[in-house]
């Protein structure tokens, strides 16, 4: 019998996402992938997957799922999010960044996304879905990846990699901040910025609110509007992740994972790469400010984020009583990933 997850309720804009397809931007294919790559990577670490393994991304309202597998390890990552599990043993709540083993017939609701904004359900072993252009990420506008290139619907059956689904031990992850941000750091006044120093200063001193016009492609920011006179809209050129463009109406747009690969609207700032995952958590109604940093600080911030993920620890849980070590489970896990001999190149 095929191991799978069956969708009972789809939630809001629920899709399959991994780290995207960055190698095809020159052909006009958006990167797509997870809005919050930090949460995606954390969820996968907790269930023992590679960090870029495809997971279920959900926004603001999570799905309800039935397990159609003998055994599967799952974990949800998102600030304040939780799994509401109903099984033959009763009902229980599993908090964010804690893995839990489920069996056939168990039902799970992903709840608490009002705080998270976006969250990820990772499954041990991942989903048995065909990659498109090297990625299982869903890009709805072009019908690429995921489940038939679309958002998940009621009745969808997501097949699992059966040989890996039963592996892994329950554990709890600690040490990552997945909160929605109130400030995003940006590069402003650097090469590639199309506005005057005065306009950039006004932007940095302003307070913005994410409008209802928000999706995986970008966020429109209510608040200040900018006169584009002299900003120099010209030929379309490549768009970096986190670019903040100003269209003709003067209302800034923060571009996200499904952004187009080229564009001609003038840019007023770029969110630094370390803060792009946090920007992915923003939702309509959130207030946000922008703080300028230099290139050296942006590079250091990215290094700090990568270090935090590398040091993200998972404590193996024993939820049935006295703490004990499961030797067989430990031997089955790769507990020293990344360790090498000093003389290895």
Secondary structure as UniProt FT lines:
FT   STRAND          4..9
FT   STRAND          15..17
FT   HELIX           22..27
FT   HELIX           37..47
FT   TURN            51..52
FT   STRAND          55..59
FT   STRAND          64..68
FT   STRAND          72..77
FT   TURN            79..80
FT   STRAND          82..87
FT   TURN            88..89
FT   STRAND          90..95
FT   TURN            96..97
FT   STRAND          100..102
FT   TURN            104..105
FT   STRAND          107..111
FT   HELIX           113..116
FT   STRAND          118..123
FT   TURN            124..125
FT   TURN            133..134
FT   HELIX           140..142
FT   TURN            148..149
FT   TURN            154..155
FT   STRAND          157..160
FT   HELIX           162..165
FT   STRAND          171..174
FT   STRAND          183..187
FT   TURN            191..192
FT   HELIX           197..205
FT   STRAND          208..214
FT   STRAND          218..222
FT   TURN            229..231
FT   STRAND          237..238
FT   TURN            241..242
FT   STRAND          243..246
FT   TURN            248..249
FT   STRAND          252..255
FT   TURN            257..258
FT   STRAND          262..263
FT   STRAND          266..271
FT   HELIX           273..279
FT   TURN            280..281
FT   TURN            284..285
FT   STRAND          287..292
FT   HELIX           295..310
FT   STRAND          313..316
FT   TURN            319..320
FT   HELIX           327..332
FT   TURN            335..338
FT   TURN            342..343
//
